[in-house]
Amino acid sequence: MTRITLVSALAALTALSACVSSTPAQRSANCAVGTAGGAALGALAGRELGRGKGRDVATVAGAVGGGLAGSALMCQ
């Protein structure tokens, strides 16, 4: 996966954060999607950027950071 793809995916996730709706059920669904999507993108970014034995650590750190970022964007 190229870095351009990662940047595009992160930009799309940020753009989707504007789609937060007002009903509690939809907010809950948006929160789950944002958290899971952020974690997945973060893991991909960490996997792409990490090298050698640090690749696994970078993948986990990316997943945690991405999940937190996705949650912060979508769980308002």
N, CA, C, O and CB atoms as a CASP TS submission, in Angstrom:
PFRMAT TS
TARGET T0000
AUTHOR 0000-0000-0000
METHOD Language model
MODEL 1
PARENT N/A
ATOM      1  N   MET     1       0.857  -1.171   0.000  1.00  0.00           N
ATOM      2  CA  MET     1       0.000   0.000   0.000  1.00  0.00           C
ATOM      3  C   MET     1       0.908   1.240   0.000  1.00  0.00           C
ATOM      4  O   MET     1       1.869   1.321   0.764  1.00  0.00           O
ATOM      5  CB  MET     1      -0.978  -0.005   1.239  1.00  0.00           C
ATOM      6  N   THR     2       0.591   2.168  -0.844  1.00  0.00           N
ATOM      7  CA  THR     2       1.413   3.359  -0.941  1.00  0.00           C
ATOM      8  C   THR     2       0.966   4.406   0.067  1.00  0.00           C
ATOM      9  O   THR     2      -0.145   4.351   0.595  1.00  0.00           O
ATOM     10  CB  THR     2       1.363   3.926  -2.353  1.00  0.00           C
ATOM     11  N   ARG     3       1.831   5.336   0.317  1.00  0.00           N
ATOM     12  CA  ARG     3       1.514   6.412   1.261  1.00  0.00           C
ATOM     13  C   ARG     3       0.414   7.315   0.729  1.00  0.00           C
ATOM     14  O   ARG     3      -0.354   7.878   1.509  1.00  0.00           O
ATOM     15  CB  ARG     3       2.759   7.240   1.562  1.00  0.00           C
ATOM     16  N   ILE     4       0.327   7.460  -0.581  1.00  0.00           N
ATOM     17  CA  ILE     4      -0.744   8.272  -1.169  1.00  0.00           C
ATOM     18  C   ILE     4      -2.097   7.637  -0.864  1.00  0.00           C
ATOM     19  O   ILE     4      -3.065   8.342  -0.580  1.00  0.00           O
ATOM     20  CB  ILE     4      -0.547   8.422  -2.706  1.00  0.00           C
ATOM     21  N   THR     5      -2.166   6.317  -0.920  1.00  0.00           N
ATOM     22  CA  THR     5      -3.408   5.617  -0.593  1.00  0.00           C
ATOM     23  C   THR     5      -3.779   5.838   0.860  1.00  0.00           C
ATOM     24  O   THR     5      -4.946   6.065   1.181  1.00  0.00           O
ATOM     25  CB  THR     5      -3.279   4.119  -0.882  1.00  0.00           C
ATOM     26  N   LEU     6      -2.785   5.771   1.744  1.00  0.00           N
ATOM     27  CA  LEU     6      -3.054   5.993   3.167  1.00  0.00           C
ATOM     28  C   LEU     6      -3.548   7.406   3.432  1.00  0.00           C
ATOM     29  O   LEU     6      -4.497   7.604   4.191  1.00  0.00           O
ATOM     30  CB  LEU     6      -1.800   5.724   3.990  1.00  0.00           C
ATOM     31  N   VAL     7      -2.920   8.370   2.821  1.00  0.00           N
ATOM     32  CA  VAL     7      -3.338   9.761   3.005  1.00  0.00           C
ATOM     33  C   VAL     7      -4.753   9.961   2.465  1.00  0.00           C
ATOM     34  O   VAL     7      -5.563  10.653   3.081  1.00  0.00           O
ATOM     35  CB  VAL     7      -2.351  10.726   2.302  1.00  0.00           C
ATOM     36  N   SER     8      -5.045   9.363   1.332  1.00  0.00           N
ATOM     37  CA  SER     8      -6.397   9.468   0.762  1.00  0.00           C
ATOM     38  C   SER     8      -7.433   8.834   1.676  1.00  0.00           C
ATOM     39  O   SER     8      -8.518   9.387   1.859  1.00  0.00           O
ATOM     40  CB  SER     8      -6.450   8.805  -0.619  1.00  0.00           C
ATOM     41  N   ALA     9      -7.114   7.690   2.248  1.00  0.00           N
ATOM     42  CA  ALA     9      -8.052   7.020   3.146  1.00  0.00           C
ATOM     43  C   ALA     9      -8.282   7.840   4.405  1.00  0.00           C
ATOM     44  O   ALA     9      -9.416   7.942   4.874  1.00  0.00           O
ATOM     45  CB  ALA     9      -7.539   5.630   3.513  1.00  0.00           C
ATOM     46  N   LEU    10      -7.226   8.425   4.961  1.00  0.00           N
ATOM     47  CA  LEU    10      -7.378   9.273   6.145  1.00  0.00           C
ATOM     48  C   LEU    10      -8.192  10.520   5.827  1.00  0.00           C
ATOM     49  O   LEU    10      -8.992  10.965   6.650  1.00  0.00           O
ATOM     50  CB  LEU    10      -6.006   9.671   6.698  1.00  0.00           C
ATOM     51  N   ALA    11      -7.999  11.079   4.656  1.00  0.00           N
ATOM     52  CA  ALA    11      -8.786  12.248   4.251  1.00  0.00           C
ATOM     53  C   ALA    11     -10.254  11.882   4.100  1.00  0.00           C
ATOM     54  O   ALA    11     -11.130  12.668   4.462  1.00  0.00           O
ATOM     55  CB  ALA    11      -8.251  12.833   2.934  1.00  0.00           C
ATOM     56  N   ALA    12     -10.529  10.704   3.574  1.00  0.00           N
ATOM     57  CA  ALA    12     -11.920  10.260   3.434  1.00  0.00           C
ATOM     58  C   ALA    12     -12.572  10.051   4.794  1.00  0.00           C
ATOM     59  O   ALA    12     -13.738  10.398   4.981  1.00  0.00           O
ATOM     60  CB  ALA    12     -11.989   8.965   2.619  1.00  0.00           C
ATOM     61  N   LEU    13     -11.832   9.489   5.741  1.00  0.00           N
ATOM     62  CA  LEU    13     -12.366   9.302   7.086  1.00  0.00           C
ATOM     63  C   LEU    13     -12.680  10.639   7.740  1.00  0.00           C
ATOM     64  O   LEU    13     -13.703  10.785   8.409  1.00  0.00           O
ATOM     65  CB  LEU    13     -11.381   8.517   7.947  1.00  0.00           C
ATOM     66  N   THR    14     -11.807  11.603   7.547  1.00  0.00           N
ATOM     67  CA  THR    14     -12.046  12.938   8.094  1.00  0.00           C
ATOM     68  C   THR    14     -13.267  13.577   7.444  1.00  0.00           C
ATOM     69  O   THR    14     -14.066  14.218   8.125  1.00  0.00           O
ATOM     70  CB  THR    14     -10.814  13.830   7.895  1.00  0.00           C
ATOM     71  N   ALA    15     -13.415  13.410   6.153  1.00  0.00           N
ATOM     72  CA  ALA    15     -14.575  13.975   5.456  1.00  0.00           C
ATOM     73  C   ALA    15     -15.868  13.333   5.932  1.00  0.00           C
ATOM     74  O   ALA    15     -16.895  14.005   6.029  1.00  0.00           O
ATOM     75  CB  ALA    15     -14.430  13.797   3.942  1.00  0.00           C
ATOM     76  N   LEU    16     -15.829  12.041   6.229  1.00  0.00           N
ATOM     77  CA  LEU    16     -17.019  11.356   6.709  1.00  0.00           C
ATOM     78  C   LEU    16     -17.428  11.801   8.110  1.00  0.00           C
ATOM     79  O   LEU    16     -18.575  11.602   8.512  1.00  0.00           O
ATOM     80  CB  LEU    16     -16.791   9.870   6.697  1.00  0.00           C
ATOM     81  N   SER    17     -16.514  12.393   8.845  1.00  0.00           N
ATOM     82  CA  SER    17     -16.864  12.847  10.193  1.00  0.00           C
ATOM     83  C   SER    17     -17.914  13.951  10.153  1.00  0.00           C
ATOM     84  O   SER    17     -18.567  14.211  11.163  1.00  0.00           O
ATOM     85  CB  SER    17     -15.616  13.342  10.928  1.00  0.00           C
ATOM     86  N   ALA    18     -18.088  14.598   9.017  1.00  0.00           N
ATOM     87  CA  ALA    18     -19.120  15.621   8.871  1.00  0.00           C
ATOM     88  C   ALA    18     -20.511  15.011   8.721  1.00  0.00           C
ATOM     89  O   ALA    18     -21.505  15.737   8.746  1.00  0.00           O
ATOM     90  CB  ALA    18     -18.813  16.502   7.674  1.00  0.00           C
ATOM     91  N   CYS    19     -20.595  13.702   8.568  1.00  0.00           N
ATOM     92  CA  CYS    19     -21.874  13.029   8.355  1.00  0.00           C
ATOM     93  C   CYS    19     -22.514  12.546   9.647  1.00  0.00           C
ATOM     94  O   CYS    19     -23.363  11.654   9.614  1.00  0.00           O
ATOM     95  CB  CYS    19     -21.687  11.866   7.426  1.00  0.00           C
ATOM     96  N   VAL    20     -22.136  13.102  10.761  1.00  0.00           N
ATOM     97  CA  VAL    20     -22.692  12.682  12.038  1.00  0.00           C
ATOM     98  C   VAL    20     -24.150  13.114  12.108  1.00  0.00           C
ATOM     99  O   VAL    20     -24.470  14.278  11.865  1.00  0.00           O
ATOM    100  CB  VAL    20     -21.881  13.272  13.223  1.00  0.00           C
ATOM    101  N   SER    21     -25.032  12.179  12.439  1.00  0.00           N
ATOM    102  CA  SER    21     -26.460  12.480  12.473  1.00  0.00           C
ATOM    103  C   SER    21     -26.921  12.697  13.906  1.00  0.00           C
ATOM    104  O   SER    21     -26.135  12.602  14.849  1.00  0.00           O
ATOM    105  CB  SER    21     -27.268  11.350  11.819  1.00  0.00           C
ATOM    106  N   SER    22     -28.201  12.990  14.055  1.00  0.00           N
ATOM    107  CA  SER    22     -28.699  13.399  15.347  1.00  0.00           C
ATOM    108  C   SER    22     -29.378  12.298  16.150  1.00  0.00           C
ATOM    109  O   SER    22     -29.572  12.477  17.353  1.00  0.00           O
ATOM    110  CB  SER    22     -29.634  14.504  15.164  1.00  0.00           C
ATOM    111  N   THR    23     -29.746  11.181  15.557  1.00  0.00           N
ATOM    112  CA  THR    23     -30.427  10.153  16.333  1.00  0.00           C
ATOM    113  C   THR    23     -29.400   9.323  17.104  1.00  0.00           C
ATOM    114  O   THR    23     -28.295   9.089  16.614  1.00  0.00           O
ATOM    115  CB  THR    23     -31.281   9.246  15.412  1.00  0.00           C
ATOM    116  N   PRO    24     -29.761   8.880  18.307  1.00  0.00           N
ATOM    117  CA  PRO    24     -28.809   8.119  19.123  1.00  0.00           C
ATOM    118  C   PRO    24     -28.320   6.831  18.451  1.00  0.00           C
ATOM    119  O   PRO    24     -27.142   6.491  18.563  1.00  0.00           O
ATOM    120  CB  PRO    24     -29.444   7.777  20.448  1.00  0.00           C
ATOM    121  N   ALA    25     -29.197   6.120  17.763  1.00  0.00           N
ATOM    122  CA  ALA    25     -28.790   4.873  17.104  1.00  0.00           C
ATOM    123  C   ALA    25     -27.783   5.141  15.986  1.00  0.00           C
ATOM    124  O   ALA    25     -26.812   4.402  15.827  1.00  0.00           O
ATOM    125  CB  ALA    25     -30.019   4.141  16.538  1.00  0.00           C
ATOM    126  N   GLN    26     -28.016   6.192  15.220  1.00  0.00           N
ATOM    127  CA  GLN    26     -27.090   6.522  14.134  1.00  0.00           C
ATOM    128  C   GLN    26     -25.763   7.043  14.683  1.00  0.00           C
ATOM    129  O   GLN    26     -24.707   6.757  14.119  1.00  0.00           O
ATOM    130  CB  GLN    26     -27.716   7.564  13.193  1.00  0.00           C
ATOM    131  N   ARG    27     -25.810   7.804  15.776  1.00  0.00           N
ATOM    132  CA  ARG    27     -24.563   8.279  16.394  1.00  0.00           C
ATOM    133  C   ARG    27     -23.737   7.107  16.896  1.00  0.00           C
ATOM    134  O   ARG    27     -22.514   7.099  16.758  1.00  0.00           O
ATOM    135  CB  ARG    27     -24.862   9.250  17.554  1.00  0.00           C
ATOM    136  N   SER    28     -24.405   6.113  17.478  1.00  0.00           N
ATOM    137  CA  SER    28     -23.710   4.930  17.976  1.00  0.00           C
ATOM    138  C   SER    28     -23.069   4.151  16.826  1.00  0.00           C
ATOM    139  O   SER    28     -21.934   3.690  16.940  1.00  0.00           O
ATOM    140  CB  SER    28     -24.680   4.028  18.754  1.00  0.00           C
ATOM    141  N   ALA    29     -23.796   4.009  15.731  1.00  0.00           N
ATOM    142  CA  ALA    29     -23.256   3.312  14.560  1.00  0.00           C
ATOM    143  C   ALA    29     -22.082   4.082  13.974  1.00  0.00           C
ATOM    144  O   ALA    29     -21.067   3.484  13.614  1.00  0.00           O
ATOM    145  CB  ALA    29     -24.348   3.116  13.492  1.00  0.00           C
ATOM    146  N   ASN    30     -22.209   5.407  13.874  1.00  0.00           N
ATOM    147  CA  ASN    30     -21.117   6.233  13.354  1.00  0.00           C
ATOM    148  C   ASN    30     -19.885   6.124  14.245  1.00  0.00           C
ATOM    149  O   ASN    30     -18.756   6.089  13.757  1.00  0.00           O
ATOM    150  CB  ASN    30     -21.560   7.701  13.240  1.00  0.00           C
ATOM    151  N   CYS    31     -20.112   6.072  15.551  1.00  0.00           N
ATOM    152  CA  CYS    31     -19.009   5.953  16.500  1.00  0.00           C
ATOM    153  C   CYS    31     -18.258   4.640  16.283  1.00  0.00           C
ATOM    154  O   CYS    31     -17.028   4.619  16.240  1.00  0.00           O
ATOM    155  CB  CYS    31     -19.530   6.040  17.948  1.00  0.00           C
ATOM    156  N   ALA    32     -19.002   3.553  16.149  1.00  0.00           N
ATOM    157  CA  ALA    32     -18.376   2.243  15.948  1.00  0.00           C
ATOM    158  C   ALA    32     -17.603   2.190  14.637  1.00  0.00           C
ATOM    159  O   ALA    32     -16.487   1.673  14.587  1.00  0.00           O
ATOM    160  CB  ALA    32     -19.432   1.139  15.972  1.00  0.00           C
ATOM    161  N   VAL    33     -18.202   2.726  13.578  1.00  0.00           N
ATOM    162  CA  VAL    33     -17.535   2.727  12.268  1.00  0.00           C
ATOM    163  C   VAL    33     -16.284   3.604  12.308  1.00  0.00           C
ATOM    164  O   VAL    33     -15.243   3.225  11.770  1.00  0.00           O
ATOM    165  CB  VAL    33     -18.500   3.224  11.162  1.00  0.00           C
ATOM    166  N   GLY    34     -16.379   4.759  12.937  1.00  0.00           N
ATOM    167  CA  GLY    34     -15.223   5.652  13.027  1.00  0.00           C
ATOM    168  C   GLY    34     -14.080   5.043  13.804  1.00  0.00           C
ATOM    169  O   GLY    34     -12.921   5.151  13.403  1.00  0.00           O
ATOM    170  N   THR    35     -14.401   4.401  14.920  1.00  0.00           N
ATOM    171  CA  THR    35     -13.367   3.774  15.742  1.00  0.00           C
ATOM    172  C   THR    35     -12.715   2.602  15.013  1.00  0.00           C
ATOM    173  O   THR    35     -11.489   2.497  14.972  1.00  0.00           O
ATOM    174  CB  THR    35     -13.959   3.301  17.071  1.00  0.00           C
ATOM    175  N   ALA    36     -13.534   1.723  14.440  1.00  0.00           N
ATOM    176  CA  ALA    36     -12.998   0.559  13.720  1.00  0.00           C
ATOM    177  C   ALA    36     -12.234   0.981  12.469  1.00  0.00           C
ATOM    178  O   ALA    36     -11.163   0.449  12.173  1.00  0.00           O
ATOM    179  CB  ALA    36     -14.133  -0.400  13.338  1.00  0.00           C
ATOM    180  N   GLY    37     -12.795   1.944  11.737  1.00  0.00           N
ATOM    181  CA  GLY    37     -12.111   2.428  10.527  1.00  0.00           C
ATOM    182  C   GLY    37     -10.794   3.099  10.848  1.00  0.00           C
ATOM    183  O   GLY    37      -9.798   2.889  10.157  1.00  0.00           O
ATOM    184  N   GLY    38     -10.786   3.901  11.892  1.00  0.00           N
ATOM    185  CA  GLY    38      -9.543   4.554  12.305  1.00  0.00           C
ATOM    186  C   GLY    38      -8.492   3.549  12.733  1.00  0.00           C
ATOM    187  O   GLY    38      -7.315   3.694  12.403  1.00  0.00           O
ATOM    188  N   ALA    39      -8.916   2.527  13.469  1.00  0.00           N
ATOM    189  CA  ALA    39      -7.980   1.490  13.901  1.00  0.00           C
ATOM    190  C   ALA    39      -7.408   0.731  12.705  1.00  0.00           C
ATOM    191  O   ALA    39      -6.213   0.435  12.664  1.00  0.00           O
ATOM    192  CB  ALA    39      -8.673   0.514  14.862  1.00  0.00           C
ATOM    193  N   ALA    40      -8.259   0.422  11.741  1.00  0.00           N
ATOM    194  CA  ALA    40      -7.788  -0.303  10.553  1.00  0.00           C
ATOM    195  C   ALA    40      -6.806   0.539   9.743  1.00  0.00           C
ATOM    196  O   ALA    40      -5.760   0.051   9.315  1.00  0.00           O
ATOM    197  CB  ALA    40      -8.977  -0.713   9.671  1.00  0.00           C
ATOM    198  N   LEU    41      -7.152   1.800   9.538  1.00  0.00           N
ATOM    199  CA  LEU    41      -6.247   2.675   8.780  1.00  0.00           C
ATOM    200  C   LEU    41      -4.947   2.915   9.537  1.00  0.00           C
ATOM    201  O   LEU    41      -3.874   2.963   8.936  1.00  0.00           O
ATOM    202  CB  LEU    41      -6.927   4.014   8.477  1.00  0.00           C
ATOM    203  N   GLY    42      -5.043   3.065  10.846  1.00  0.00           N
ATOM    204  CA  GLY    42      -3.834   3.249  11.649  1.00  0.00           C
ATOM    205  C   GLY    42      -2.929   2.029  11.598  1.00  0.00           C
ATOM    206  O   GLY    42      -1.708   2.157  11.509  1.00  0.00           O
ATOM    207  N   ALA    43      -3.532   0.843  11.653  1.00  0.00           N
ATOM    208  CA  ALA    43      -2.745  -0.383  11.559  1.00  0.00           C
ATOM    209  C   ALA    43      -2.057  -0.492  10.199  1.00  0.00           C
ATOM    210  O   ALA    43      -0.892  -0.883  10.115  1.00  0.00           O
ATOM    211  CB  ALA    43      -3.637  -1.607  11.800  1.00  0.00           C
ATOM    212  N   LEU    44      -2.778  -0.148   9.144  1.00  0.00           N
ATOM    213  CA  LEU    44      -2.166  -0.169   7.808  1.00  0.00           C
ATOM    214  C   LEU    44      -1.017   0.831   7.706  1.00  0.00           C
ATOM    215  O   LEU    44       0.030   0.537   7.128  1.00  0.00           O
ATOM    216  CB  LEU    44      -3.219   0.136   6.733  1.00  0.00           C
ATOM    217  N   ALA    45      -1.227   2.006   8.270  1.00  0.00           N
ATOM    218  CA  ALA    45      -0.167   3.018   8.233  1.00  0.00           C
ATOM    219  C   ALA    45       1.046   2.552   9.030  1.00  0.00           C
ATOM    220  O   ALA    45       2.181   2.698   8.576  1.00  0.00           O
ATOM    221  CB  ALA    45      -0.680   4.364   8.784  1.00  0.00           C
ATOM    222  N   GLY    46       0.814   1.992  10.211  1.00  0.00           N
ATOM    223  CA  GLY    46       1.918   1.489  11.021  1.00  0.00           C
ATOM    224  C   GLY    46       2.658   0.363  10.338  1.00  0.00           C
ATOM    225  O   GLY    46       3.885   0.289  10.398  1.00  0.00           O
ATOM    226  N   ARG    47       1.915  -0.512   9.691  1.00  0.00           N
ATOM    227  CA  ARG    47       2.526  -1.632   8.974  1.00  0.00           C
ATOM    228  C   ARG    47       3.381  -1.134   7.809  1.00  0.00           C
ATOM    229  O   ARG    47       4.440  -1.689   7.514  1.00  0.00           O
ATOM    230  CB  ARG    47       1.443  -2.595   8.462  1.00  0.00           C
ATOM    231  N   GLU    48       2.904  -0.085   7.160  1.00  0.00           N
ATOM    232  CA  GLU    48       3.635   0.480   6.020  1.00  0.00           C
ATOM    233  C   GLU    48       4.905   1.205   6.471  1.00  0.00           C
ATOM    234  O   GLU    48       5.941   1.127   5.810  1.00  0.00           O
ATOM    235  CB  GLU    48       2.732   1.446   5.238  1.00  0.00           C
ATOM    236  N   LEU    49       4.818   1.895   7.580  1.00  0.00           N
ATOM    237  CA  LEU    49       5.936   2.726   8.027  1.00  0.00           C
ATOM    238  C   LEU    49       6.964   1.961   8.852  1.00  0.00           C
ATOM    239  O   LEU    49       8.136   2.339   8.869  1.00  0.00           O
ATOM    240  CB  LEU    49       5.415   3.881   8.831  1.00  0.00           C
ATOM    241  N   GLY    50       6.552   0.892   9.539  1.00  0.00           N
ATOM    242  CA  GLY    50       7.470   0.134  10.381  1.00  0.00           C
ATOM    243  C   GLY    50       8.416  -0.720   9.559  1.00  0.00           C
ATOM    244  O   GLY    50       8.105  -1.114   8.435  1.00  0.00           O
ATOM    245  N   ARG    51       9.570  -0.998  10.133  1.00  0.00           N
ATOM    246  CA  ARG    51      10.569  -1.828   9.457  1.00  0.00           C
ATOM    247  C   ARG    51      11.113  -2.864  10.444  1.00  0.00           C
ATOM    248  O   ARG    51      11.204  -2.599  11.642  1.00  0.00           O
ATOM    249  CB  ARG    51      11.728  -0.950   8.881  1.00  0.00           C
ATOM    250  N   GLY    52      11.464  -4.018   9.945  1.00  0.00           N
ATOM    251  CA  GLY    52      12.094  -5.054  10.762  1.00  0.00           C
ATOM    252  C   GLY    52      11.209  -5.507  11.909  1.00  0.00           C
ATOM    253  O   GLY    52       9.999  -5.666  11.750  1.00  0.00           O
ATOM    254  N   LYS    53      11.832  -5.716  13.076  1.00  0.00           N
ATOM    255  CA  LYS    53      11.095  -6.173  14.251  1.00  0.00           C
ATOM    256  C   LYS    53      10.168  -5.091  14.793  1.00  0.00           C
ATOM    257  O   LYS    53       9.214  -5.403  15.507  1.00  0.00           O
ATOM    258  CB  LYS    53      12.062  -6.616  15.336  1.00  0.00           C
ATOM    259  N   GLY    54      10.425  -3.845  14.474  1.00  0.00           N
ATOM    260  CA  GLY    54       9.569  -2.760  14.926  1.00  0.00           C
ATOM    261  C   GLY    54       8.268  -2.647  14.155  1.00  0.00           C
ATOM    262  O   GLY    54       7.395  -1.861  14.523  1.00  0.00           O
ATOM    263  N   ARG    55       8.128  -3.420  13.096  1.00  0.00           N
ATOM    264  CA  ARG    55       6.908  -3.352  12.269  1.00  0.00           C
ATOM    265  C   ARG    55       5.673  -3.766  13.065  1.00  0.00           C
ATOM    266  O   ARG    55       4.616  -3.148  12.936  1.00  0.00           O
ATOM    267  CB  ARG    55       7.050  -4.251  11.027  1.00  0.00           C
ATOM    268  N   ASP    56       5.798  -4.803  13.883  1.00  0.00           N
ATOM    269  CA  ASP    56       4.652  -5.249  14.687  1.00  0.00           C
ATOM    270  C   ASP    56       4.264  -4.187  15.718  1.00  0.00           C
ATOM    271  O   ASP    56       3.080  -3.932  15.941  1.00  0.00           O
ATOM    272  CB  ASP    56       4.976  -6.583  15.395  1.00  0.00           C
ATOM    273  N   VAL    57       5.257  -3.581  16.336  1.00  0.00           N
ATOM    274  CA  VAL    57       4.992  -2.521  17.318  1.00  0.00           C
ATOM    275  C   VAL    57       4.346  -1.324  16.627  1.00  0.00           C
ATOM    276  O   VAL    57       3.403  -0.737  17.157  1.00  0.00           O
ATOM    277  CB  VAL    57       6.303  -2.091  18.036  1.00  0.00           C
ATOM    278  N   ALA    58       4.843  -0.965  15.464  1.00  0.00           N
ATOM    279  CA  ALA    58       4.272   0.159  14.720  1.00  0.00           C
ATOM    280  C   ALA    58       2.840  -0.143  14.294  1.00  0.00           C
ATOM    281  O   ALA    58       1.999   0.756  14.274  1.00  0.00           O
ATOM    282  CB  ALA    58       5.133   0.480  13.489  1.00  0.00           C
ATOM    283  N   THR    59       2.554  -1.392  13.954  1.00  0.00           N
ATOM    284  CA  THR    59       1.192  -1.781  13.565  1.00  0.00           C
ATOM    285  C   THR    59       0.235  -1.632  14.739  1.00  0.00           C
ATOM    286  O   THR    59      -0.853  -1.074  14.589  1.00  0.00           O
ATOM    287  CB  THR    59       1.169  -3.231  13.044  1.00  0.00           C
ATOM    288  N   VAL    60       0.633  -2.126  15.903  1.00  0.00           N
ATOM    289  CA  VAL    60      -0.215  -2.023  17.093  1.00  0.00           C
ATOM    290  C   VAL    60      -0.387  -0.566  17.502  1.00  0.00           C
ATOM    291  O   VAL    60      -1.496  -0.133  17.817  1.00  0.00           O
ATOM    292  CB  VAL    60       0.383  -2.835  18.256  1.00  0.00           C
ATOM    293  N   ALA    61       0.699   0.185  17.499  1.00  0.00           N
ATOM    294  CA  ALA    61       0.616   1.602  17.868  1.00  0.00           C
ATOM    295  C   ALA    61      -0.268   2.365  16.889  1.00  0.00           C
ATOM    296  O   ALA    61      -1.041   3.231  17.295  1.00  0.00           O
ATOM    297  CB  ALA    61       2.021   2.233  17.915  1.00  0.00           C
ATOM    298  N   GLY    62      -0.160   2.054  15.629  1.00  0.00           N
ATOM    299  CA  GLY    62      -1.007   2.692  14.623  1.00  0.00           C
ATOM    300  C   GLY    62      -2.473   2.349  14.819  1.00  0.00           C
ATOM    301  O   GLY    62      -3.340   3.210  14.667  1.00  0.00           O
ATOM    302  N   ALA    63      -2.756   1.096  15.155  1.00  0.00           N
ATOM    303  CA  ALA    63      -4.138   0.685  15.384  1.00  0.00           C
ATOM    304  C   ALA    63      -4.732   1.399  16.593  1.00  0.00           C
ATOM    305  O   ALA    63      -5.870   1.866  16.546  1.00  0.00           O
ATOM    306  CB  ALA    63      -4.218  -0.829  15.577  1.00  0.00           C
ATOM    307  N   VAL    64      -3.968   1.482  17.667  1.00  0.00           N
ATOM    308  CA  VAL    64      -4.450   2.172  18.870  1.00  0.00           C
ATOM    309  C   VAL    64      -4.651   3.659  18.585  1.00  0.00           C
ATOM    310  O   VAL    64      -5.694   4.227  18.910  1.00  0.00           O
ATOM    311  CB  VAL    64      -3.458   1.982  20.044  1.00  0.00           C
ATOM    312  N   GLY    65      -3.652   4.276  17.979  1.00  0.00           N
ATOM    313  CA  GLY    65      -3.761   5.709  17.661  1.00  0.00           C
ATOM    314  C   GLY    65      -4.886   5.998  16.681  1.00  0.00           C
ATOM    315  O   GLY    65      -5.620   6.973  16.842  1.00  0.00           O
ATOM    316  N   GLY    66      -5.019   5.162  15.678  1.00  0.00           N
ATOM    317  CA  GLY    66      -6.094   5.346  14.694  1.00  0.00           C
ATOM    318  C   GLY    66      -7.463   5.153  15.304  1.00  0.00           C
ATOM    319  O   GLY    66      -8.403   5.879  14.978  1.00  0.00           O
ATOM    320  N   GLY    67      -7.581   4.174  16.188  1.00  0.00           N
ATOM    321  CA  GLY    67      -8.853   3.951  16.885  1.00  0.00           C
ATOM    322  C   GLY    67      -9.232   5.130  17.754  1.00  0.00           C
ATOM    323  O   GLY    67     -10.391   5.541  17.790  1.00  0.00           O
ATOM    324  N   LEU    68      -8.242   5.675  18.459  1.00  0.00           N
ATOM    325  CA  LEU    68      -8.506   6.868  19.291  1.00  0.00           C
ATOM    326  C   LEU    68      -8.886   8.069  18.423  1.00  0.00           C
ATOM    327  O   LEU    68      -9.801   8.818  18.765  1.00  0.00           O
ATOM    328  CB  LEU    68      -7.265   7.214  20.153  1.00  0.00           C
ATOM    329  N   ALA    69      -8.197   8.247  17.323  1.00  0.00           N
ATOM    330  CA  ALA    69      -8.499   9.369  16.432  1.00  0.00           C
ATOM    331  C   ALA    69      -9.886   9.211  15.801  1.00  0.00           C
ATOM    332  O   ALA    69     -10.655  10.171  15.739  1.00  0.00           O
ATOM    333  CB  ALA    69      -7.426   9.482  15.332  1.00  0.00           C
ATOM    334  N   GLY    70     -10.198   8.017  15.339  1.00  0.00           N
ATOM    335  CA  GLY    70     -11.525   7.771  14.760  1.00  0.00           C
ATOM    336  C   GLY    70     -12.622   7.963  15.776  1.00  0.00           C
ATOM    337  O   GLY    70     -13.688   8.490  15.456  1.00  0.00           O
ATOM    338  N   SER    71     -12.370   7.539  16.996  1.00  0.00           N
ATOM    339  CA  SER    71     -13.345   7.731  18.070  1.00  0.00           C
ATOM    340  C   SER    71     -13.534   9.211  18.383  1.00  0.00           C
ATOM    341  O   SER    71     -14.659   9.672  18.571  1.00  0.00           O
ATOM    342  CB  SER    71     -12.905   6.982  19.330  1.00  0.00           C
ATOM    343  N   ALA    72     -12.444   9.942  18.436  1.00  0.00           N
ATOM    344  CA  ALA    72     -12.540  11.376  18.712  1.00  0.00           C
ATOM    345  C   ALA    72     -13.307  12.114  17.627  1.00  0.00           C
ATOM    346  O   ALA    72     -14.030  13.070  17.911  1.00  0.00           O
ATOM    347  CB  ALA    72     -11.154  11.976  18.856  1.00  0.00           C
ATOM    348  N   LEU    73     -13.152  11.674  16.388  1.00  0.00           N
ATOM    349  CA  LEU    73     -13.861  12.340  15.284  1.00  0.00           C
ATOM    350  C   LEU    73     -15.334  11.981  15.225  1.00  0.00           C
ATOM    351  O   LEU    73     -16.171  12.841  14.951  1.00  0.00           O
ATOM    352  CB  LEU    73     -13.214  11.990  13.970  1.00  0.00           C
ATOM    353  N   MET    74     -15.659  10.726  15.477  1.00  0.00           N
ATOM    354  CA  MET    74     -17.006  10.252  15.221  1.00  0.00           C
ATOM    355  C   MET    74     -17.898  10.126  16.466  1.00  0.00           C
ATOM    356  O   MET    74     -19.120  10.068  16.334  1.00  0.00           O
ATOM    357  CB  MET    74     -16.925   8.941  14.549  1.00  0.00           C
ATOM    358  N   CYS    75     -17.316  10.082  17.655  1.00  0.00           N
ATOM    359  CA  CYS    75     -18.084   9.855  18.886  1.00  0.00           C
ATOM    360  C   CYS    75     -18.252  11.155  19.660  1.00  0.00           C
ATOM    361  O   CYS    75     -17.820  11.255  20.808  1.00  0.00           O
ATOM    362  CB  CYS    75     -17.396   8.798  19.770  1.00  0.00           C
ATOM    363  N   GLN    76     -18.862  12.125  19.052  1.00  0.00           N
ATOM    364  CA  GLN    76     -18.999  13.431  19.691  1.00  0.00           C
ATOM    365  C   GLN    76     -20.323  13.580  20.361  1.00  0.00           C
ATOM    366  O   GLN    76     -20.603  14.624  20.950  1.00  0.00           O
ATOM    367  CB  GLN    76     -18.815  14.533  18.697  1.00  0.00           C
TER
END
